[in-house]
Amino acid sequence: MTLQSVLDDLRKLPGTGEVIPIIDPATEETITEFTDCGPEAVDAAVARARAAFESGVWHGLPGRERAKIMWRIADLMDERAEELAQLDSLNTGMPLAQARMIVPTCAEFFRYYAGWCTKVNGTAHDVQMTGGISGAYANMHAYTLKEPYGVVGLIFPWNGPVFNACAKLAPALAAGCSMIVKPAEETPLSALVLDRIIAEAGVPEGVVNLLNGYGHTAGAALTAHPGVDKIAFTGSTEVGKEIVRASAGNLKKVMLELGGKSPVLIYDDADLDMAIMMAAMGIFVHSGQGCVCGSRIFVQRGVYERVVEGITTVANNLKLGGPKDEGAMISPLISAKQLTRVMGYIDEGKRDGVEVVTGGHRLDRPGYFVHPTVLTNVDPATSRLYKEEIFGPVVTILPFDDDDEAVALANDTTYGLAATAWTTNLSRAHRIAKRLQAGTVTLNCQLVFDHAVPFGGYKQSGWGHEFGREGIEAYMQTKSVWAQL
Ligand code: NAD
C-alpha cells in the first residue's frame, strides 16, 4: 500500500458523526480526514466482538495455534515496517529515523506474547481445610483456570501510535480476548494498516474491530457499553477518571496507564556528562510527549549551576523539525490544542516569576514547535506548571541538599509513573529506589523499556500493569474450581 492509499482509505471509512481532519503537525496542513464512526458503529463492533468471543473461534484455539498467527502478525509488520514508520512519522511529526527504530520493537510485542500463549496456566492447590465449611466433605481438590475476560476495549493516545496499539493488542490477543480498538483521533493512520495485517495473518473475523472517532463520542460510548467486559486505557489521568466513572454501569474491569510528572535526581557524584545528556533527552525527546519524560529535575546543590548550564546547552543544540526537515531530532507537538496548552503553562509561569533559562516560545515557522524550555526559580508549593503534567518540552530544575530532601521533593506529586536517580554510589541508588513512589525507577539510565519488564503507575498514574507476565494476566481472570474426590 502506498501512503496515499492509506490516506484515501481513511477518508472512505463509513461513519455518521463529525468529519475529523488529520493535520500534519510539522506543517499544519490537512493531510486527510475521516468521519467519526458514530454510536451505531460502536454497538455493531461490540456485537461482532461478542459473537466472536462466544463462538470460541479465537480463545478456543490451542495456544500454539494462536501463537503461530501472532508470529505471522510480527513477520508481516516487519515486511511493512517502512510503511508503518512513514505513517507514524507523517502523523505525529516524529523524525523518520525514530519511527524506524520503534516499529521493529512493536512487532516484537507479538513474538513476546506469542510465547505466553502456551505458558499461562492455572495452579493446583493443596487444600488444608479438608472438611470444608460444613464439615461434610473429605478429600477435596482445588485448582485455578486462567480465562480471557471476554470483550475488551483498547483505547490509547497519539504519542506513539503503532507502539501504543501493539502494547495492548498483543497481550489481549495472546489472552484470547475479542477486542474493539480505538486509536487517538489525531493518529488513526497506522492502525488502519495494523488492522489489515492482523486480518491477513489469520486472526478470525470479529476478534479485532477497529473504531475511529473522538474520545468523547466513540471512546465514551465504548467505555459505557454494557457489552464490554474490560477497558484497557492509556491516556491522561483526567480522562482515566472519566473512564472509571463511565465503567460503573456494568462494573467493567479497568486497566489504566496514565500521566506522570516524573522526578530525576542528579547527585554530585554522578557521571555528570552522561546524566546531563540523558536528563535533557529524557524530557526533550519527542518534545516531551512521553508519559515517562522526566519533567522535574532535582540537582544536588554543589553541581546545580553546572547541570542547569549543561541541560540548557543540550536544549539549545537540539534541531527541531518534521520528517521532511534534514537532520531534525525533535518532533513538533501533536496539535494546535496541545501547543496552546503548553504555551499556557509557560506564560502563566512567566507571570508568576519563574526564570526562563532557555526556550519559553514557539518557533517562528509553521508547525507546532516549542523551543525546549528550561525553567528555574519555581515555587513547588504554588506553581501549576510544576505540579501538573504539561506533556511538552518543559522542565523545571531545582536544587536539593541531601537524600531526605531529594526524596521529599520527588514524592511530592499526585503522580507516580517513573523516577530516576543518577549517582555512582550504588548503595544510595538502591536505598533511594526503595523510597521513590513510582511504578518504574531507573538508576543511571532513562527511557528504558523491555517487553518482559512490567510497567504501571503508582498513585494517580494508573491501575494495573502492562508488559511481562502481568501484561497478559491483565486480560485474564482467575476461576477457582473445587471438586470432591
Ligand atoms: P487523552 O486522555 O486525552 O486521550 C487518550 C485516548 O482516550 C484517545 O484515544 C482519546 O480519543 C480517548 N478519550 C478521550 N476522552 C475519552 C472519554 N471520555 N472516554 C473514552 N475515551 C476517551 O490523552 P492524550 O492527550 O491523547 O495523551 C496524552 C496523555 O497520555 C498524557 O497524560 C500521557 O502521560 C498519557 N500517556 C500515558 C502512558 C502510560 O503508559 N502511562 C503512555 C502514553 C501516554
Residues whose N, C-alpha, C, O or C-beta is under 5 A from the ligand:
A	BS01	NAD	I155 F156 P157 W158 K182 P183 A184 E185 G213 Y214 G215 H216 G219 A220 T223 T234 G235 S236 T237 V239 E242 E257 L258 G259 G260 C291 S461
